Amino acid sequence: MGNYTHFKLNSTLNDKIQSHPLTDWLKKKKNYYYDYQIQSYKSVCAKKDILINAPTGTGKTLAAFITPIINFKDDVKTGFFTTLYISPIKSLIYDIKRNLETPIQEAKLNIKIESRTGDTSSYHKKKQLKHPPNFLITTPESFALLMSYKNSNQYFLGIKYIIIDELHNIMHTKRGDLLALNLARLSTFSKKAVKIGLSATVSNAQKTLDYFSNSKNKICINPNINKDISISIINSAKSIPWSGHMASYAIEDIYSIIKNHASTIIFVNTRAQSEFIFQSLWKINKFNLNIAIHHGSLDKELRLKIEKKMFKGEINCIVATSSLELGLDWGNVDLVIQVGAPKGIIRIIQRIGRSNHNINKASKAILVPTNRFEYLECLAAKEAIKKNKIEEIPEKIGSLDVLAQHINGVACSQPFDASDLFKQVKKTWPYRNLTRVSFNSVLSFVHNGGYVLKNYKLFSRLKKNKNIFSISNNNFIKRYRMNLGTIVEAEIIPVFLKNKKLGYIEEYFINQLQKDDTFLFAGLILNFQKISQKGVEVIKSNGKHPKIPSYAGGNLPLSSFLAKSVISLIKNYNKFNLPDQILDWLSIQKRESSLPPVDGLLIETFKRNRNNYIVSYTFQGRNANQTLGVLIMQKLEEYNCQPLAFVASDYALAVWSVKKFKNIKKLFNSDLLKNNFNNWLKNTSILKKHFKSVAVISGLIDKKLPGKLKTHKQVNFSSNLIYDVLEKYERNHILIKATRDEALNDMIKFDKLKAFIKKIQHKIRHNELRKISPFAIPIVMEFYSEKISHDKIIRYETDNIEQELIKEAYNVE
């Protein structure tokens, strides 16, 4: 251990480091402080807000906590509660707590650490309010709840450090909006608290620093540390499927790989995939490997039990969703397998970082594409990581429904002056451009519901005295705390196997089941019996064909950066060492049609089984392609082409009709997003569905009330009724505006489509083919199709049609 003279530490700081028990503990472990950790210590001691942007497994946690730990004896003299740590993932919170407790206990440091999440018991939460720990590790939502208590200004008064982990995961989201608002408020009564941000994957460090800190005294710390990453794509003897998302072709290969590693995490993109992969591996588990499953719907006790076993190295393999992708430090994990294309560079880097979480070892990952286009996406991601290229996180303006929730929370804590609160809100990055007019509209809504709703006491949450607002009734405080949060999921209900709770499942899925129907959940094939007051009652089943639960939000969005990388890779495919089946696919596509242009749009048309197909290779992501599909269907209807159905994937869109549409290049023009779009939007329930989410987040509708939980039907009925009233009598209501703006961009991707059509409308290449092309096979094989009516459903056996399509495209007799 040196004197760190190159950092120009004063003697006091240097002596503190050298003499501290944490330093001795590191020496005994034959470890040492990295330069950037000392730089972090010096900067935080100088009261600078910092962003540490360092690779996974290079000591960011120690860099964040080095100052709170070394300065603890001095800090605690002016306040017992010194450090607040915030993470977006519960499993990471428990992992951080475990990893901190080891050096604190072994170095005999008298520091009390506790966690606070939705899993924490009411008893411990009440105890923490009276006697807070020295270090509190929590989530953005639990932090917001603490800020809503009447003594929150006193509770956080002595805070010295605020650590925000995994910033890339939360910034420019509604959770990020809520966190930014509460951090700004915390700064008004904890003015000396220093903010420490952590991330491993941000392309613009300065913007990230600005997001959580408006201090003029702040710096980015980018350590010059390279973490080796080893990535390969699975080499299977079996053919890569044309379509589908379950990777059944590679199950035996995956099993063979995990058998030869100490501990493996298999990441998937959907919970349905996690259930399928887990069950498939157990079916061939002849070596009795310990294989587990982990996702957010599992019961707390089961989830924590799995995490503890994994931490101790007692599990050979765990199949997981994003619930385990951030920050976890399980040293025994030596391999990550990603099933399905990553959809984003940031996401896959985070997942890969779970393996060999140590600076001295390369993180190792194997990518398993589930179809041919995904193979190209996996290869594009691998090449981008090799070149240290990652996408920027798309910015969003602060959401007005989250602002409404925050105003309500402030009022629960204490009366506030509207002008002061507006100035405070404006200091946050997401709301820096908020106008006073918009703020007043949101405040008016929280005050009494707005012009139409103000006559109902149910919506009058605030009372006003001149410019001072306060909560109107203590019942609103209870309702706020029960419904706080920005994630509105589909209604979920508990699943019970006898008296054992296995987790939660979505109500809409269960409502489709009849008695004795089977489904896959928590790694078990279950037989549905009935829905009772306690939840879904099931028994174990030996059924061979279970129905797989479908979860909302399962399809991850394809990042624009990765989409462009895939198109570029296709153009230059000869420069890569591709498997023969992929090389043939690309070569024959180029010969029989053409490859998608980098800056334009390839459209293919062909006739098959009396139907006329239009296939467009947009690479705009599934949501945008879904919207395009609906609009093109509508346009074909106008021209009396009798459209039958469409299929959308991340990469392409296929529409087929009875009659041929002759002027293909006229499909993609500005009129598509004017006349066709507005007509379609009027006749859908998209805005109503999104209004429910906005209404719940803003506090207009409560999902939970003291003593009872509203059903999905009750929430839907309430939101639909209020939406209709506001649409009829107050169309300029702030929540109607927020609903439309968010639905257009978050769900429909209107701005993205507008920019896309403007870019390509004069760069369209139309290939009129005699038969289906190789590239069109995957999209025609897609299972997700939008039907116009029940009498026009297209039915086929997937195995038979795949063989037929291949023969046609490859000229095989």
C-alpha positions in Angstrom: 0.0 0.0 0.0 1.5 3.3 -1.0 1.0 6.9 0.2 -0.9 7.8 -3.0 1.2 10.9 -3.3 0.2 11.2 -7.0 -3.3 12.1 -5.8 -1.9 14.9 -3.6 -3.9 13.6 -0.6 -3.4 15.7 2.5 -1.9 14.0 5.5 -5.2 13.7 7.3 -6.9 11.8 4.4 -3.8 9.7 3.8 -3.5 8.8 7.5 -7.2 7.9 7.6 -6.8 5.4 4.7 -3.5 3.9 6.0 -4.7 3.4 9.5 -8.3 2.2 8.8 -9.3 -1.5 9.6 -10.7 -1.8 6.1 -7.2 -1.2 4.7 -5.8 -3.9 7.0 -8.6 -6.3 5.9 -7.7 -5.7 2.3 -4.0 -6.4 3.0 -4.9 -9.7 4.7 -6.9 -10.7 1.5 -3.8 -9.7 -0.5 -5.9 -6.9 -2.2 -5.3 -3.2 -2.5 -7.2 0.0 -3.5 -7.3 0.8 -7.1 -6.3 4.4 -8.0 -9.8 5.3 -9.0 -11.1 4.2 -5.6 -8.7 6.6 -3.9 -9.7 9.3 -6.4 -13.3 8.7 -5.4 -12.5 9.0 -1.8 -10.6 12.3 -2.3 -13.4 13.7 -4.5 -16.2 12.8 -2.1 -14.3 14.2 0.9 -14.0 17.4 -1.1 -17.9 17.4 -1.3 -18.0 16.7 -5.0 -20.8 14.7 -6.6 -19.3 11.9 -8.7 -20.2 9.4 -11.3 -18.1 6.2 -11.4 -18.3 4.7 -14.8 -16.3 1.5 -14.6 -16.5 -2.0 -16.1 -18.4 -4.7 -14.2 -16.4 -6.5 -11.6 -13.7 -3.8 -11.1 -14.6 -2.6 -7.6 -17.3 0.0 -8.1 -19.1 -1.0 -4.8 -15.9 -0.4 -2.8 -15.3 2.9 -4.6 -18.8 4.0 -3.6 -18.6 2.9 0.0 -14.9 3.7 0.7 -15.7 7.2 2.0 -18.8 6.3 4.1 -16.8 3.5 5.7 -13.5 5.2 6.3 -15.1 8.5 7.5 -17.8 6.7 9.5 -16.5 7.5 13.0 -16.5 11.2 12.3 -19.7 11.2 10.3 -21.8 9.4 12.9 -21.1 12.1 15.5 -23.5 14.4 13.7 -26.1 11.8 12.7 -26.6 8.1 13.2 -28.0 7.6 9.7 -25.2 8.5 7.3 -25.5 6.6 4.0 -28.4 6.0 1.7 -27.9 3.4 -1.1 -30.5 3.1 -3.9 -30.8 0.3 -6.4 -33.5 -0.5 -8.9 -33.3 -4.3 -8.4 -34.3 -6.1 -5.1 -31.9 -9.0 -5.7 -29.0 -6.6 -6.1 -30.0 -4.9 -2.8 -29.7 -8.2 -0.9 -26.4 -9.0 -2.6 -24.9 -5.6 -1.8 -25.9 -6.0 1.8 -24.3 -9.5 2.0 -21.1 -8.3 0.4 -20.8 -5.3 2.7 -21.4 -7.3 5.8 -18.4 -9.5 5.2 -15.7 -6.8 5.4 -17.6 -4.9 8.1 -17.8 -7.9 10.3 -14.3 -9.3 9.7 -12.8 -5.8 10.1 -14.8 -5.4 13.3 -16.4 -2.2 12.2 -19.4 -1.1 14.2 -21.6 -0.2 11.3 -25.2 -1.3 11.1 -26.6 -2.1 7.6 -30.2 -2.8 6.8 -32.3 -3.2 3.6 -35.8 -1.8 3.0 -37.9 -3.1 0.1 -41.4 -4.3 -0.6 -40.3 -7.6 0.9 -39.4 -6.0 4.3 -41.9 -6.8 7.1 -44.2 -4.1 8.5 -42.5 -4.7 11.9 -39.0 -3.9 10.6 -40.3 -0.9 8.6 -41.8 0.7 11.7 -38.6 -0.1 13.6 -36.5 1.5 10.9 -38.6 4.7 11.1 -37.8 5.0 14.8 -34.3 3.7 14.8 -32.7 4.0 11.3 -29.5 2.0 10.5 -26.2 3.6 9.7 -26.4 2.4 6.1 -29.8 1.9 4.5 -30.0 0.0 1.2 -33.3 0.5 -0.6 -35.3 0.9 -3.9 -36.5 4.2 -5.5 -40.1 3.3 -4.4 -39.2 2.6 -0.8 -37.1 5.8 -0.8 -40.2 7.8 -2.1 -42.3 6.2 0.7 -39.9 7.3 3.3 -39.9 10.8 1.9 -43.7 10.9 2.3 -43.6 10.7 6.1 -44.1 13.9 8.2 -40.7 13.8 9.8 -38.8 13.0 6.6 -36.9 16.2 6.8 -35.6 15.2 10.2 -35.1 11.6 9.3 -32.7 12.4 6.4 -31.2 15.5 8.0 -27.9 13.8 8.9 -27.4 12.0 5.6 -23.8 12.4 4.3 -23.8 10.2 1.2 -26.4 9.1 -1.4 -25.3 6.2 -3.6 -27.4 5.5 -6.8 -26.4 2.2 -8.4 -27.1 0.9 -12.0 -28.0 4.4 -13.2 -28.3 3.2 -16.8 -31.2 1.0 -15.8 -33.3 3.8 -14.3 -32.4 7.1 -16.0 -34.9 8.3 -18.6 -37.7 6.0 -17.2 -40.7 6.9 -15.0 -38.8 5.3 -12.1 -36.0 7.7 -12.9 -38.4 10.6 -12.9 -39.7 9.7 -9.4 -36.1 9.2 -8.1 -34.9 12.5 -9.5 -37.8 14.4 -8.0 -37.2 12.9 -4.5 -33.4 13.5 -4.7 -34.1 17.2 -5.5 -36.4 17.5 -2.5 -33.9 15.6 -0.3 -31.3 18.2 -1.2 -33.3 20.9 0.3 -33.0 19.5 3.8 -29.8 17.4 3.4 -27.8 20.1 1.7 -24.4 18.7 2.5 -25.1 15.2 1.2 -22.8 14.1 -1.6 -24.3 12.0 -4.5 -22.3 9.0 -5.8 -23.6 7.5 -9.1 -22.5 4.1 -10.4 -22.8 2.5 -13.8 -20.8 0.2 -16.0 -22.5 0.9 -19.3 -23.1 4.6 -20.2 -21.8 6.1 -23.5 -22.2 9.7 -22.3 -20.9 10.0 -18.8 -21.4 13.8 -18.5 -25.1 13.5 -19.4 -25.5 10.7 -16.9 -23.8 12.8 -14.2 -26.1 15.8 -15.0 -29.2 13.5 -14.7 -28.8 12.9 -11.0 -26.7 16.0 -9.9 -27.3 19.6 -10.5 -24.4 20.6 -8.4 -21.6 22.7 -10.0 -19.1 20.8 -8.0 -19.1 17.4 -9.7 -16.8 15.1 -11.8 -16.9 11.9 -13.8 -14.4 9.2 -12.8 -13.6 6.9 -15.7 -10.9 4.5 -14.5 -8.6 3.2 -17.2 -9.4 -0.4 -16.5 -10.2 -2.9 -19.2 -12.2 -6.0 -18.3 -11.7 -8.8 -20.8 -14.9 -10.3 -22.2 -15.0 -13.6 -24.1 -18.1 -14.1 -26.2 -19.0 -16.9 -28.6 -22.2 -18.0 -30.4 -23.3 -21.6 -29.7 -22.1 -24.1 -32.2 -24.9 -26.6 -32.5 -25.0 -29.6 -34.9 -28.7 -28.9 -35.4 -30.0 -26.3 -37.8 -30.8 -22.9 -36.4 -34.6 -22.4 -36.7 -36.2 -20.1 -39.2 -38.5 -18.6 -36.6 -39.7 -19.0 -33.0 -38.2 -17.9 -29.7 -37.7 -21.0 -27.5 -34.3 -22.4 -28.6 -35.5 -26.0 -28.3 -32.9 -27.0 -30.9 -30.0 -26.1 -28.5 -31.3 -27.6 -25.2 -28.9 -30.6 -25.3 -26.0 -28.4 -26.3 -26.8 -26.0 -23.4 -27.0 -28.9 -20.9 -23.6 -30.2 -22.1 -22.1 -26.8 -21.6 -23.4 -26.2 -18.1 -22.3 -29.7 -17.1 -18.7 -28.6 -17.8 -18.8 -25.4 -15.8 -18.9 -24.7 -12.1 -21.9 -22.4 -12.1 -23.9 -20.9 -15.0 -26.6 -18.2 -15.3 -28.9 -18.7 -18.3 -30.5 -15.4 -19.1 -33.6 -15.2 -21.2 -35.8 -12.3 -22.5 -39.2 -13.5 -21.3 -40.6 -15.3 -18.3 -42.2 -17.8 -20.6 -38.8 -18.6 -22.0 -37.4 -19.1 -18.5 -40.1 -21.7 -17.7 -39.6 -23.5 -21.0 -35.8 -23.6 -20.7 -35.9 -24.7 -17.1 -38.4 -27.5 -17.7 -36.5 -28.7 -20.8 -33.2 -28.9 -19.0 -34.8 -30.9 -16.2 -36.2 -33.4 -18.6 -32.7 -34.4 -19.8 -31.0 -33.9 -16.4 -29.4 -37.3 -16.2 -26.4 -36.1 -14.1 -28.8 -34.6 -11.5 -27.4 -31.1 -11.7 -28.9 -28.5 -9.4 -30.9 -26.3 -11.8 -33.1 -23.5 -10.5 -35.3 -20.7 -11.9 -35.5 -17.1 -10.9 -37.9 -14.3 -12.1 -39.9 -11.5 -10.5 -43.2 -13.4 -10.2 -41.7 -16.0 -7.8 -42.7 -15.8 -4.2 -40.3 -13.8 -2.0 -39.2 -16.8 0.2 -38.6 -19.0 -2.8 -36.7 -16.3 -4.5 -34.4 -15.5 -1.6 -33.8 -19.2 -1.0 -32.5 -19.6 -4.6 -30.3 -16.5 -4.3 -28.7 -17.7 -1.1 -28.0 -21.1 -2.6 -26.5 -19.5 -5.7 -24.3 -17.2 -3.5 -23.0 -20.3 -1.6 -22.2 -22.1 -4.9 -24.8 -24.8 -4.3 -26.5 -24.4 -7.7 -25.0 -25.6 -11.0 -27.3 -23.5 -13.1 -30.0 -20.8 -12.7 -32.4 -19.8 -15.5 -33.3 -16.1 -15.0 -34.8 -13.0 -16.5 -33.6 -9.4 -16.0 -34.2 -10.0 -12.3 -30.6 -11.0 -11.9 -28.8 -9.0 -14.6 -27.6 -6.0 -12.5 -24.6 -5.8 -10.2 -24.7 -9.2 -8.6 -21.4 -10.5 -7.3 -21.5 -14.3 -7.2 -17.9 -15.2 -7.6 -18.5 -18.9 -8.4 -20.4 -18.1 -11.6 -18.0 -18.8 -14.4 -20.4 -18.7 -17.4 -23.4 -16.7 -18.7 -25.6 -18.1 -21.5 -27.9 -15.7 -23.2 -30.9 -17.4 -24.9 -32.4 -15.2 -27.5 -30.8 -12.1 -29.1 -29.8 -9.4 -26.6 -31.9 -6.5 -28.1 -29.4 -4.0 -26.8 -25.6 -3.7 -26.1 -26.0 -2.3 -22.6 -28.2 -5.2 -21.6 -25.9 -7.9 -22.8 -22.8 -6.3 -21.3 -24.6 -6.2 -17.9 -25.6 -9.8 -18.2 -22.2 -11.0 -19.3 -20.7 -9.2 -16.3 -22.3 -11.7 -13.9 -19.7 -14.3 -14.9 -16.2 -14.2 -13.4 -17.1 -11.0 -11.5 -13.4 -10.3 -11.0 -11.0 -7.9 -12.7 -8.4 -10.7 -13.1 -10.7 -13.1 -15.0 -12.4 -12.6 -18.3 -16.2 -12.6 -18.3 -17.4 -15.5 -20.4 -20.6 -15.7 -22.4 -22.3 -17.9 -25.0 -25.1 -16.5 -27.1 -27.9 -18.8 -28.2 -30.0 -17.3 -31.1 -33.5 -18.7 -31.3 -33.9 -18.0 -35.0 -31.8 -16.9 -38.0 -32.3 -13.2 -37.8 -31.3 -13.5 -34.1 -28.1 -15.1 -35.2 -27.2 -12.0 -37.1 -28.2 -9.8 -34.1 -26.0 -11.9 -31.8 -23.1 -11.6 -34.1 -23.7 -7.8 -34.5 -23.7 -7.5 -30.7 -20.5 -9.5 -30.4 -18.8 -7.2 -32.9 -20.0 -4.0 -31.2 -18.7 -5.2 -27.8 -15.3 -6.1 -29.4 -15.1 -2.5 -30.6 -16.3 -1.0 -27.3 -19.4 0.5 -28.9 -22.6 0.9 -26.9 -25.8 2.7 -27.6 -26.9 6.0 -25.9 -29.9 5.7 -23.7 -32.9 7.5 -25.4 -33.8 10.6 -23.5 -37.4 11.3 -22.3 -39.0 14.3 -20.7 -40.4 14.0 -17.2 -43.8 12.3 -17.1 -46.7 14.4 -15.8 -48.4 11.5 -14.1 -45.2 10.9 -12.0 -45.1 14.6 -11.2 -48.7 14.3 -9.9 -47.7 11.4 -7.7 -44.7 13.3 -6.4 -46.8 16.4 -5.5 -49.2 14.1 -3.6 -46.2 12.6 -1.7 -44.8 16.0 -0.8 -48.3 17.0 0.6 -48.4 13.8 2.6 -45.1 14.9 4.3 -45.8 18.6 4.8 -47.6 21.7 3.5 -45.8 23.3 0.5 -45.6 26.6 -1.3 -46.4 26.0 -5.0 -43.8 28.4 -6.3 -41.1 26.8 -4.1 -42.0 23.3 -5.3 -42.0 24.4 -8.9 -38.5 25.8 -8.5 -37.4 22.5 -6.9 -38.9 20.4 -9.6 -37.2 22.5 -12.3 -33.8 21.7 -10.8 -34.2 18.0 -11.9 -32.9 16.9 -15.2 -36.2 15.3 -16.5 -38.3 18.4 -15.6 -35.7 21.1 -16.4 -37.9 22.4 -19.3 -41.3 22.1 -17.5 -43.4 25.2 -17.9 -45.3 26.9 -15.1 -48.5 26.4 -17.1 -48.0 22.6 -17.2 -47.0 22.5 -13.5 -50.1 24.4 -12.5 -52.3 22.0 -14.6 -50.8 19.0 -12.8 -51.1 20.8 -9.4 -54.7 21.7 -10.2 -55.4 18.0 -10.9 -53.9 16.8 -7.6 -55.7 19.6 -5.8 -59.2 18.8 -6.9 -59.2 16.6 -10.0 -59.6 19.4 -12.5 -62.6 21.3 -13.9 -64.9 18.3 -14.4 -63.9 16.2 -11.4 -63.6 19.0 -8.8 -67.2 18.6 -7.6 -66.4 15.1 -6.3 -64.7 14.9 -2.8 -63.1 11.6 -4.0 -60.7 13.6 -6.2 -60.0 16.6 -3.8 -56.7 15.4 -2.3 -55.3 18.9 -1.4 -56.6 21.9 0.4 -55.4 25.4 -0.4 -54.7 28.4 1.7 -53.4 31.2 -0.5 -50.4 29.6 -2.3 -49.9 26.9 0.4 -51.2 23.4 -0.3 -51.6 20.6 2.2 -53.2 17.2 2.3 -57.0 17.4 2.7 -57.6 14.2 4.5 -55.4 11.5 6.2 -57.1 8.8 4.2 -55.4 10.2 1.1 -52.0 9.6 2.9 -52.9 5.9 3.3 -54.1 5.6 -0.3 -50.9 7.3 -1.6 -48.6 4.9 0.3 -50.5 1.8 -0.8 -50.4 2.8 -4.5 -47.0 4.5 -4.8 -44.9 3.4 -7.8 -44.5 3.9 -11.5 -44.8 0.2 -12.7 -48.3 -0.7 -13.6 -48.4 -4.4 -14.3 -51.2 -6.6 -15.5 -53.4 -7.9 -12.5 -51.6 -10.8 -10.8 -53.0 -13.3 -8.3 -51.2 -15.8 -6.1 -50.8 -19.5 -7.1 -51.1 -22.1 -4.4 -50.0 -25.7 -4.5 -52.0 -27.0 -1.5 -51.0 -24.5 1.1 -47.7 -23.5 -0.5 -47.6 -20.2 -2.4 -45.5 -20.6 -5.6 -45.8 -17.0 -6.8 -48.1 -14.8 -8.8 -49.6 -15.2 -12.3 -51.6 -12.8 -14.5 -55.4 -12.8 -14.1 -56.1 -12.7 -17.8 -54.2 -15.9 -18.4 -56.0 -17.8 -15.7 -59.4 -16.6 -16.9 -58.7 -18.5 -20.2 -58.3 -21.9 -18.4 -60.9 -24.5 -17.7 -60.7 -27.0 -14.9 -57.8 -29.6 -15.4 -56.1 -27.4 -18.0 -52.3 -27.5 -17.5 -49.8 -24.7 -17.5 -46.1 -24.1 -16.7 -45.2 -22.1 -13.7 -42.3 -22.0 -11.1 -40.6 -24.8 -13.0 -43.6 -27.1 -12.5 -46.4 -28.4 -14.8 -49.5 -27.5 -12.9 -53.1 -28.6 -13.2 -55.7 -25.8 -12.7 -58.4 -26.6 -10.2 -60.2 -23.3 -9.4 -60.0 -19.7 -8.3 -60.8 -19.3 -4.7 -60.6 -16.3 -2.2 -57.0 -17.1 -1.5 -56.0 -17.3 -5.2 -55.4 -19.9 -7.9 -55.5 -23.5 -6.6 -53.5 -26.1 -8.5 -52.2 -29.6 -8.2 -49.1 -31.2 -9.8 -49.6 -32.6 -13.3 -47.8 -35.1 -15.5 -49.3 -33.5 -18.6 -46.9 -33.4 -21.6 -48.3 -30.3 -23.3 -48.7 -27.5 -20.8 -49.9 -24.0 -21.8 -47.0 -21.5 -21.2 -48.0 -18.3 -19.4 -47.6 -15.2 -21.4 -46.4 -12.1 -19.4 -47.0 -8.5 -20.4 -43.8 -6.7 -21.4 -42.1 -10.0 -22.4 -40.7 -8.8 -25.8 -37.7 -6.5 -25.1 -37.4 -3.6 -27.6 -34.6 -3.7 -30.2 -32.3 -0.8 -29.8 -31.8 1.5 -32.9 -28.1 1.1 -32.6 -28.2 -2.7 -32.7 -30.7 -2.6 -35.6 -28.3 -0.5 -37.6 -25.5 -2.8 -36.7 -27.4 -5.8 -38.0 -28.2 -4.1 -41.4 -24.5 -3.1 -41.7 -23.4 -6.7 -40.9 -25.8 -8.1 -43.6 -24.3 -5.7 -46.2 -20.8 -6.9 -45.3 -21.6 -10.6 -44.6 -18.7 -11.9 -46.7 -16.2 -10.4 -44.1 -17.5 -12.8 -41.4 -16.9 -16.5 -40.8 -20.5 -17.6 -40.9 -22.0 -21.1 -40.5 -22.9 -22.6 -43.9 -26.6 -22.4 -43.2 -26.4 -18.7 -42.5 -24.1 -18.0 -45.4 -26.3 -19.9 -47.8 -29.4 -18.0 -46.5 -27.7 -14.6 -47.2 -26.2 -15.6 -50.5 -29.4 -17.0 -52.0 -31.3 -13.9 -50.7 -28.8 -11.7 -52.5 -29.2 -13.8 -55.7 -32.9 -14.2 -55.7 -33.9 -10.7 -54.5 -31.4 -8.3 -52.7 -30.1 -7.5 -49.3 -31.8 -4.7 -47.3 -30.1 -1.3 -48.0 -28.4 0.5 -45.1 -30.2 3.8 -45.7 -33.4 2.8 -47.5 -36.1 0.1 -47.4 -36.4 -3.2 -49.2 -39.9 -4.3 -50.0 -40.6 -7.7 -51.7 -43.9 -8.7 -53.2 -44.9 -12.2 -54.4 -47.9 -14.4 -54.8 -48.3 -17.6 -52.8 -51.4 -19.9 -52.5 -53.5 -17.2 -54.2 -52.6 -14.6 -51.7 -50.5 -11.5 -52.4 -47.7 -10.8 -50.0 -45.9 -7.6 -49.2 -42.8 -8.0 -47.0 -41.0 -4.9 -45.8 -37.6 -5.2 -44.0 -37.8 -2.1 -41.7 -35.6 -3.2 -38.7 -37.7 -0.8 -36.6 -38.6 -3.1 -33.8 -41.8 -5.1 -33.1 -43.9 -2.2 -31.7 -43.2 0.1 -34.6 -43.8 -2.7 -37.1 -47.1 -3.7 -35.3 -48.3 -0.1 -35.8 -47.2 -0.1 -39.5 -49.0 -3.4 -40.0 -52.3 -2.0 -38.8 -51.9 1.1 -40.9 -51.0 -0.7 -44.1 -53.9 -3.2 -43.6 -56.2 -0.2 -43.3 -54.8 1.3 -46.5 -55.2 -2.0 -48.4 -58.8 -2.1 -47.2 -59.3 1.4 -48.7 -58.1 0.1 -52.1 -60.4 -2.9 -51.8 -57.4 -5.3 -51.8 -59.1 -7.5 -49.1 -56.2 -7.7 -46.6 -56.2 -10.9 -44.6 -53.5 -10.6 -41.9 -50.1 -9.3 -41.0 -47.1 -10.5 -39.0 -44.5 -8.2 -37.4 -41.1 -9.0 -35.9 -38.3 -6.8 -34.8 -36.8 -6.9 -38.3 -39.7 -7.2 -40.8 -43.4 -6.8 -41.5 -45.4 -9.1 -43.8 -48.9 -8.3 -45.0 -51.0 -10.5 -47.2 -54.2 -9.8 -49.1 -56.5 -11.4 -51.7 -56.0 -8.7 -54.3 -52.7 -7.2 -55.4 -51.8 -3.6 -54.4 -50.1 -2.2 -57.4 -48.3 1.0 -56.4 -46.1 -0.4 -53.6 -44.0 2.8 -53.2 -47.1 4.8 -52.2 -47.6 2.7 -49.1 -44.8 4.4 -47.2 -45.5 8.1 -47.4 -46.5 10.9 -45.0 -50.3 10.2 -45.6 -49.9 6.8 -43.9 -49.3 8.7 -40.6 -51.9 11.3 -41.2 -55.3 10.1 -42.4 -54.8 6.4 -41.8 -53.2 6.8 -38.4 -55.8 9.2 -37.0 -58.7 7.0 -38.3 -57.1 3.9 -36.8 -56.4 5.6 -33.4 -60.0 6.7 -33.1 -61.2 3.2 -33.5 -58.9 1.4 -31.1 -58.8 1.1 -27.3 -55.0 2.0 -27.2 -55.6 5.4 -25.6 -58.1 4.0 -23.0 -55.7 1.2 -22.1 -52.8 3.7 -21.6 -55.0 6.1 -19.7 -55.5 3.4 -17.1 -51.7 3.3 -16.5 -51.5 7.1 -16.3 -54.5 7.3 -14.0 -53.1 4.7 -11.6 -49.6 6.4 -11.4 -51.0 9.9 -11.0 -53.3 8.7 -8.2 -56.6 9.3 -10.0 -57.5 5.7 -9.6 -56.4 3.5 -6.7 -55.6 -0.2 -7.3 -55.4 -0.8 -3.6 -57.6 0.6 -0.9 -57.3 0.0 2.9 -58.6 -3.5 3.6 -59.1 -4.5 -0.1 -57.6 -4.9 -3.5 -59.5 -3.9 -6.6 -59.8 -6.4 -9.3 -58.5 -5.8 -12.8 -62.1 -5.5 -14.0 -62.9 -2.8 -11.4 -59.8 -0.8 -12.3 -60.7 -1.1 -16.0 -64.3 0.0 -15.4 -63.2 3.0 -13.3 -60.6 4.2 -15.8 -62.8 3.7 -18.9 -65.6 5.6 -17.2 -63.4 8.6 -16.2 -61.7 8.6 -19.6 -65.0 8.8 -21.4 -66.2 11.7 -19.2 -62.9 13.7 -19.6 -62.9 13.1 -23.4 -66.5 14.4 -23.6 -66.3 17.4 -21.2 -62.6 18.2 -20.6 -60.5 17.1 -23.6 -57.6 19.4 -22.5 -57.3 17.7 -19.1 -53.6 17.2 -18.3 -54.0 13.4 -18.0 -55.6 13.1 -21.4 -52.7 15.1 -22.9 -50.2 13.0 -21.0 -51.9 9.8 -22.2 -51.9 10.7 -25.8 -48.3 11.9 -25.8 -47.0 8.8 -24.0 -49.1 6.4 -26.0 -47.9 7.8 -29.3 -44.2 7.5 -28.4 -44.0 4.7 -25.9 -46.5 2.2 -27.4 -47.1 3.3 -31.0 -43.6 4.7 -31.7 -45.2 7.6 -33.7 -42.1 9.9 -33.8 -39.8 7.0 -34.7 -42.1 6.0 -37.5 -42.4 9.5 -38.7 -38.6 9.9 -38.9 -38.3 6.5 -40.6 -40.8 7.2 -43.3 -39.3 10.6 -44.0 -35.9 9.0 -44.3 -36.9 6.1 -46.7 -39.9 7.3 -48.7 -37.6 8.2 -51.7 -35.2 5.3 -51.1 -37.5 2.3 -51.5 -36.3 -0.7 -53.4 -39.2 -2.8 -54.6 -38.5 -6.4 -55.8 -41.4 -8.1 -57.4 -40.6 -11.8 -57.1 -42.1 -15.0 -58.6 -41.9 -16.8 -55.2 -41.0 -16.3 -51.5 -37.5 -15.1 -50.8 -35.2 -16.7 -48.1 -35.5 -13.6 -45.9 -39.3 -13.8 -46.0 -39.4 -17.3 -44.6 -38.8 -16.3 -41.0 -41.5 -13.5 -41.0 -44.1 -15.7 -42.7 -43.3 -18.4 -40.1 -43.9 -16.0 -37.2 -46.6 -17.1 -34.8 -47.9 -13.6 -33.9 -50.5 -12.6 -36.5 -53.1 -9.9 -36.4 -56.5 -11.2 -37.8 -59.1 -9.0 -39.3 -62.0 -11.3 -38.5 -62.7 -14.9 -37.4 -63.7 -16.0 -40.8 -60.5 -14.9 -42.4 -58.0 -16.7 -40.1 -55.2 -18.4 -41.9 -54.4 -21.8 -40.5 -51.4 -24.0 -41.3 -49.2 -26.7 -39.7 -45.9 -25.0 -39.0 -43.8 -28.1 -39.8 -45.4 -28.6 -43.2 -45.3 -24.9 -44.2 -41.6 -24.6 -43.2 -40.6 -27.3 -45.6 -42.8 -25.9 -48.3 -41.3 -22.4 -47.9 -37.7 -23.6 -48.0 -38.3 -25.7 -51.1 -39.8 -22.6 -52.8 -37.2 -20.1 -51.8 -34.2 -22.4 -52.4 -35.5 -23.9 -55.7 -35.6 -27.4 -54.2 -37.8 -29.9 -56.0 
